């Protein structure tokens, strides 16, 4: 067993149920037998694991859009997790910057399963709010069948909670023009899961008209894609993107077909015929496909932290299949042709701190020399500039000057480098999303998570931090064995986040009269109507002070006021997130964006 597996097993043992009792639910495909369980957290709830929401995408269905699940006879056990989707374990290393994992293949192509968790006494007579979580993993890995992320906190709030799997890497994002592989199968999996949930969640006590989707990292980008896609219209009613946007550089690439042909050549097929390639790739083993993904992206592109071979991309319509992404995501965003639902989006203060490298590695000259000698590797690929061109060199020099001045890059440049990568990979895309969407409708809420975590994601040995880095908010939303002590700031932050997300799922922070949301510390925050607060908020400047009772107003962003909620050891409403840095990038994209 590798270290990662051992860690997950330990975590699973922390949260394993100590009491189980069978319980059944009828869905469209038949009867499911789940369990009523009591976890070490002390909460009793119902769980239904490994529910198929589509047919296994194997054989001729490899790379294709998901197909309706088939019915079963009798009662199907739903007491164990379904397999994660096929991936390389070392994706954890690529995503989080750790060297403790050994490369191996995990998961299966037969992976289109979801898991439903419900409050103890819920029944089909109830109509509880539903939250559906979509995992991250750079579109290369990850799983919704992860026992280390417990649903207890949301179940306590009376929310039906669902986790889904979707295909990743080449299995989810191969796209070939003029073939039966239209592309973005992994995103279509998410739509299929949401359709199943909408059609069946009432049997679990959930409200099919009260579904909130939320996700982190690539899951956050997926959420934004679902907001943009006409294929997902009507399947959910609110959305939360944590550290992800469809227009982040690593979330979309215009054309990934050359990498597919490179993979074919590496496996022994030299062809320019897309359908021949698709047929050939379907005949390869999972292991051969995954083990040969390295090296198919040219070095000039592969040096970019955001670049992966198979991620959401241009879709080529295929007869008989729906189109998830009719245009590139930025076009869909700016034309306003998307699902205008209440939407929360934000990022953590130092997203990149966990995966740019360890302090030990960054203290070596060998870390900085490749960057100093090839600063163009930091020019965002989505600008569409040719490496070596005058414009590309100009952008590289502007980035260097803005973030580093005239300093020679070294360990003392670490903070500036973390800010740069945080901005490029996360904050710029989220900033542009908020700016564009808030100009088109007024139900967009932005946040920044800046709390120095007591339980950082690094507790697994994956990240090195303690700082508010990538994923550090997750432990406050999902139970994985940690405990929070009343009176500590981490206890308050945990309660704030769970209550914010839960209240949003219940009400959408819709414009209404003043509403207070009490947490378990007795503190509170408020969500107030934009129309009743607009003039007073504008008069307050960058920071809206607390009314004095522990409350804070979270106003939606607008075209004239880009408000965001600062989540630290206190809550405060602020304006113009990282204003100077975002103005720099606004100017870069306005001046240099091609096409």
Secondary structure, 3 states (H helix, E strand, C coil): CCHHHHHHHHHHHHHCCCEEEEEEEEECCEEEEEEEEECCCCCEEEEEEEEECCCCCCHHHCCCCCCCCCCCCCEEECCCCCCCECEECCHHHHHHCCCCCCCCEECECCCCEEEEEEECCCCCCCCEEEEEEECCCCCCCCCCCCCCCECHHHHHCCCEEEEECCCCHHHHHCCCCCCCCCCCHHHHHHHHHHHHHHHHHHHHCEEEEEEEEEEECHHHHHHHHHHHCHHHCCCCCEEEEECCCCCCHHHCECCCHHHHHHHHHHCCCCCCCHHHHHHHHHCCCHHHHHHCCCCCCCHHHHCCCCCCCCCCECCCCCCCCCCCCCCCHHHHHHCCCCCCCEEEEEEECCHHHHCCCCHHHHCCHHHHHHHHHCHHHHCCHHHCCCCCCHHHHHHHHHHHHHHHCCCCCCHHHHHHHHHHHHHHHHHHHHHHHHHHHHHHCCCEEEEEECCCCCCCHHHHCCCCCCCCCCCCCHHHHCECCCCCCCCCHHHHHHHHHHHHHHHHHHHCCCCCCCEEEECCCCCEEEECCHHHHHHHHHCCCCCECCCCCCCCECCCCCCCCCEEEEECCCEEEEECCCHHHHHHHHHHHHHHCCC
